[in-house]
Amino acid sequence: MEILNKNIEKLCSFYVSDWHLVTMLLPYINKQINEKANIITILEKEIEENVKTLTKKLNLKKEEEILNLNWGKTNGMKYEEIKEKMQEIRGQDTVNIIFINGSKGYIDGTNCNIEKYLEENVDKYKNVKIKIIDCYEVGDFNFNMIAILHQHDKILNTSGEKEIGDVFEGYA
C-alpha cells in the first residue's frame, strides 16, 4: 500500500451532535464541490433531515449537489458495500473525499475495508488523490484523543482543514 500512501490523506473531525457535524461539513463540502471534488459519504446513521434543514437555511451555491449526496445510513462494515462505494471514485484529475461518520468501531472497520479494497486494486488507484475524513462524535468514544490524532494527517473543524498542531497546542 506504500504506492497509495502518497495519494491518501487522512483527516479527523470531532463533533458534539449531528447538528454540529452538519453545520461543520456543509460549508466545507460546498467549497469542495465548487473545486470539482468528488464526495462520497459512508455513514453509520442517517443525517439526511439535518442536511435538508440546514441547507435551506444556509446560502450555499452547490445546494442541489449537496442534497444529492447520500446522507442515509451505509453499512461500511460490510466489504461488499465498501467495494460498491469505492466504484464511485473518479480518476486522477479529481480529489475524492470520503466522509466516514459513526462510532469508533464503525470508523475503524470501514477504514480497514477501504484499505483492503485499495490494496487489492493498487494499479487502479495509484495516481488517484483520496482524502478520508473520519468524523467522531466526542461523546461516543472513551479512547484517548491523542491516539486518534496520531492516525491522521490533519484535522477538519468549522474553519476548514488545519494542521493538528495548529488546533491542539503542544501536539507533536
Secondary structure, DSSP 8 states (H G I E B T S, - for coil): -HHHHTTEEEEEEEESSHHHHHHHHHHHHHHHHHTT-EEEEEESS--HHHHHHHHHHS--TTHHHHHTS--S---TTSHHHHHHHHTT---TTSEEEEEEEE-HHHHHHHHHHHHHHHHHTHHHHTT-EEEEEEEEEGGG--S-HHHHHHT-SEEEETTEEEEHHHHSTT--
